[in-house]
Amino acid sequence: MSSLCFYVSSITNAMRGKEILEKNGIRAHISRLADENIKNGCGYCVFVYSGFDEAEEILRSSGIRIRGTKKMNDAE
């Protein structure tokens, strides 16, 4: 199963993003990940497992600043 990680600017935005996505029927969870390619972020990700484009649109329209994304596979 693949997932998409949305790097966000703060733990607060990660928690808000997770809540917003789940209210819209998209399963999500939060994790702390370090990625040296993502600048000016706190290292928190909101993971989603389906509806990647819809999730991004929901997060952006809700004012959640996305610092970057990373596609993850089961092996990662």
Biotite code that builds the C-alpha atoms (Angstrom):
import biotite.structure as struc

atoms = struc.array([
    struc.Atom([0.000, 0.000, 0.000], chain_id="A", res_id=1, res_name="MET", atom_name="CA", element="C"),
    struc.Atom([1.421, 3.354, -0.930], chain_id="A", res_id=2, res_name="SER", atom_name="CA", element="C"),
    struc.Atom([0.881, 6.597, 0.919], chain_id="A", res_id=3, res_name="SER", atom_name="CA", element="C"),
    struc.Atom([1.675, 10.244, 0.367], chain_id="A", res_id=4, res_name="LEU", atom_name="CA", element="C"),
    struc.Atom([3.367, 12.386, 2.975], chain_id="A", res_id=5, res_name="CYS", atom_name="CA", element="C"),
    struc.Atom([2.481, 16.077, 3.078], chain_id="A", res_id=6, res_name="PHE", atom_name="CA", element="C"),
    struc.Atom([5.235, 17.950, 4.929], chain_id="A", res_id=7, res_name="TYR", atom_name="CA", element="C"),
    struc.Atom([3.682, 20.822, 6.865], chain_id="A", res_id=8, res_name="VAL", atom_name="CA", element="C"),
    struc.Atom([5.088, 23.867, 8.645], chain_id="A", res_id=9, res_name="SER", atom_name="CA", element="C"),
    struc.Atom([4.148, 22.957, 12.239], chain_id="A", res_id=10, res_name="SER", atom_name="CA", element="C"),
    struc.Atom([2.736, 20.257, 14.488], chain_id="A", res_id=11, res_name="ILE", atom_name="CA", element="C"),
    struc.Atom([-0.340, 22.462, 14.865], chain_id="A", res_id=12, res_name="THR", atom_name="CA", element="C"),
    struc.Atom([-0.904, 22.421, 11.102], chain_id="A", res_id=13, res_name="ASN", atom_name="CA", element="C"),
    struc.Atom([-0.325, 18.671, 11.053], chain_id="A", res_id=14, res_name="ALA", atom_name="CA", element="C"),
    struc.Atom([-3.031, 18.139, 13.692], chain_id="A", res_id=15, res_name="MET", atom_name="CA", element="C"),
    struc.Atom([-5.430, 20.552, 11.958], chain_id="A", res_id=16, res_name="ARG", atom_name="CA", element="C"),
    struc.Atom([-4.765, 18.913, 8.595], chain_id="A", res_id=17, res_name="GLY", atom_name="CA", element="C"),
    struc.Atom([-5.422, 15.420, 9.932], chain_id="A", res_id=18, res_name="LYS", atom_name="CA", element="C"),
    struc.Atom([-8.685, 16.531, 11.510], chain_id="A", res_id=19, res_name="GLU", atom_name="CA", element="C"),
    struc.Atom([-9.855, 18.335, 8.358], chain_id="A", res_id=20, res_name="ILE", atom_name="CA", element="C"),
    struc.Atom([-9.036, 15.378, 6.127], chain_id="A", res_id=21, res_name="LEU", atom_name="CA", element="C"),
    struc.Atom([-10.808, 12.911, 8.385], chain_id="A", res_id=22, res_name="GLU", atom_name="CA", element="C"),
    struc.Atom([-13.904, 15.131, 8.474], chain_id="A", res_id=23, res_name="LYS", atom_name="CA", element="C"),
    struc.Atom([-13.838, 14.874, 4.674], chain_id="A", res_id=24, res_name="ASN", atom_name="CA", element="C"),
    struc.Atom([-13.612, 11.073, 4.726], chain_id="A", res_id=25, res_name="GLY", atom_name="CA", element="C"),
    struc.Atom([-9.879, 10.755, 4.039], chain_id="A", res_id=26, res_name="ILE", atom_name="CA", element="C"),
    struc.Atom([-7.944, 8.542, 6.453], chain_id="A", res_id=27, res_name="ARG", atom_name="CA", element="C"),
    struc.Atom([-4.798, 10.278, 7.699], chain_id="A", res_id=28, res_name="ALA", atom_name="CA", element="C"),
    struc.Atom([-2.142, 10.039, 10.374], chain_id="A", res_id=29, res_name="HIS", atom_name="CA", element="C"),
    struc.Atom([0.728, 12.206, 11.601], chain_id="A", res_id=30, res_name="ILE", atom_name="CA", element="C"),
    struc.Atom([4.374, 11.245, 11.897], chain_id="A", res_id=31, res_name="SER", atom_name="CA", element="C"),
    struc.Atom([7.647, 13.042, 12.431], chain_id="A", res_id=32, res_name="ARG", atom_name="CA", element="C"),
    struc.Atom([10.115, 12.498, 9.605], chain_id="A", res_id=33, res_name="LEU", atom_name="CA", element="C"),
    struc.Atom([13.402, 14.153, 8.812], chain_id="A", res_id=34, res_name="ALA", atom_name="CA", element="C"),
    struc.Atom([14.008, 15.008, 5.168], chain_id="A", res_id=35, res_name="ASP", atom_name="CA", element="C"),
    struc.Atom([16.967, 17.228, 4.425], chain_id="A", res_id=36, res_name="GLU", atom_name="CA", element="C"),
    struc.Atom([15.387, 18.227, 1.099], chain_id="A", res_id=37, res_name="ASN", atom_name="CA", element="C"),
    struc.Atom([12.463, 19.981, 2.825], chain_id="A", res_id=38, res_name="ILE", atom_name="CA", element="C"),
    struc.Atom([13.433, 23.468, 4.003], chain_id="A", res_id=39, res_name="LYS", atom_name="CA", element="C"),
    struc.Atom([11.848, 25.547, 6.766], chain_id="A", res_id=40, res_name="ASN", atom_name="CA", element="C"),
    struc.Atom([9.574, 22.795, 8.000], chain_id="A", res_id=41, res_name="GLY", atom_name="CA", element="C"),
    struc.Atom([9.131, 21.201, 11.387], chain_id="A", res_id=42, res_name="CYS", atom_name="CA", element="C"),
    struc.Atom([9.558, 17.658, 10.089], chain_id="A", res_id=43, res_name="GLY", atom_name="CA", element="C"),
    struc.Atom([5.933, 16.633, 10.602], chain_id="A", res_id=44, res_name="TYR", atom_name="CA", element="C"),
    struc.Atom([3.988, 14.829, 7.903], chain_id="A", res_id=45, res_name="CYS", atom_name="CA", element="C"),
    struc.Atom([0.343, 14.188, 7.342], chain_id="A", res_id=46, res_name="VAL", atom_name="CA", element="C"),
    struc.Atom([0.085, 10.796, 5.649], chain_id="A", res_id=47, res_name="PHE", atom_name="CA", element="C"),
    struc.Atom([-2.832, 9.823, 3.424], chain_id="A", res_id=48, res_name="VAL", atom_name="CA", element="C"),
    struc.Atom([-3.436, 6.484, 1.744], chain_id="A", res_id=49, res_name="TYR", atom_name="CA", element="C"),
    struc.Atom([-5.842, 7.388, -1.050], chain_id="A", res_id=50, res_name="SER", atom_name="CA", element="C"),
    struc.Atom([-7.335, 10.430, -2.716], chain_id="A", res_id=51, res_name="GLY", atom_name="CA", element="C"),
    struc.Atom([-3.960, 12.183, -2.898], chain_id="A", res_id=52, res_name="PHE", atom_name="CA", element="C"),
    struc.Atom([-5.081, 15.003, -5.194], chain_id="A", res_id=53, res_name="ASP", atom_name="CA", element="C"),
    struc.Atom([-8.280, 15.579, -3.234], chain_id="A", res_id=54, res_name="GLU", atom_name="CA", element="C"),
    struc.Atom([-6.352, 15.601, 0.058], chain_id="A", res_id=55, res_name="ALA", atom_name="CA", element="C"),
    struc.Atom([-3.904, 18.192, -1.259], chain_id="A", res_id=56, res_name="GLU", atom_name="CA", element="C"),
    struc.Atom([-6.748, 20.390, -2.487], chain_id="A", res_id=57, res_name="GLU", atom_name="CA", element="C"),
    struc.Atom([-8.527, 20.143, 0.874], chain_id="A", res_id=58, res_name="ILE", atom_name="CA", element="C"),
    struc.Atom([-5.376, 20.981, 2.833], chain_id="A", res_id=59, res_name="LEU", atom_name="CA", element="C"),
    struc.Atom([-4.470, 23.957, 0.635], chain_id="A", res_id=60, res_name="ARG", atom_name="CA", element="C"),
    struc.Atom([-8.019, 25.345, 0.590], chain_id="A", res_id=61, res_name="SER", atom_name="CA", element="C"),
    struc.Atom([-8.086, 25.074, 4.402], chain_id="A", res_id=62, res_name="SER", atom_name="CA", element="C"),
    struc.Atom([-4.952, 27.202, 4.720], chain_id="A", res_id=63, res_name="GLY", atom_name="CA", element="C"),
    struc.Atom([-2.552, 24.374, 5.555], chain_id="A", res_id=64, res_name="ILE", atom_name="CA", element="C"),
    struc.Atom([0.837, 25.249, 4.072], chain_id="A", res_id=65, res_name="ARG", atom_name="CA", element="C"),
    struc.Atom([2.410, 22.233, 2.392], chain_id="A", res_id=66, res_name="ILE", atom_name="CA", element="C"),
    struc.Atom([6.234, 22.398, 2.368], chain_id="A", res_id=67, res_name="ARG", atom_name="CA", element="C"),
    struc.Atom([6.678, 19.358, 0.180], chain_id="A", res_id=68, res_name="GLY", atom_name="CA", element="C"),
    struc.Atom([5.402, 15.880, -0.553], chain_id="A", res_id=69, res_name="THR", atom_name="CA", element="C"),
    struc.Atom([6.918, 12.432, -0.675], chain_id="A", res_id=70, res_name="LYS", atom_name="CA", element="C"),
    struc.Atom([5.379, 9.199, -1.975], chain_id="A", res_id=71, res_name="LYS", atom_name="CA", element="C"),
    struc.Atom([6.018, 6.277, 0.342], chain_id="A", res_id=72, res_name="MET", atom_name="CA", element="C"),
    struc.Atom([5.737, 2.539, -0.307], chain_id="A", res_id=73, res_name="ASN", atom_name="CA", element="C"),
    struc.Atom([5.311, -0.314, 2.160], chain_id="A", res_id=74, res_name="ASP", atom_name="CA", element="C"),
    struc.Atom([9.054, -0.987, 2.178], chain_id="A", res_id=75, res_name="ALA", atom_name="CA", element="C"),
    struc.Atom([9.949, 2.549, 3.319], chain_id="A", res_id=76, res_name="GLU", atom_name="CA", element="C"),
])
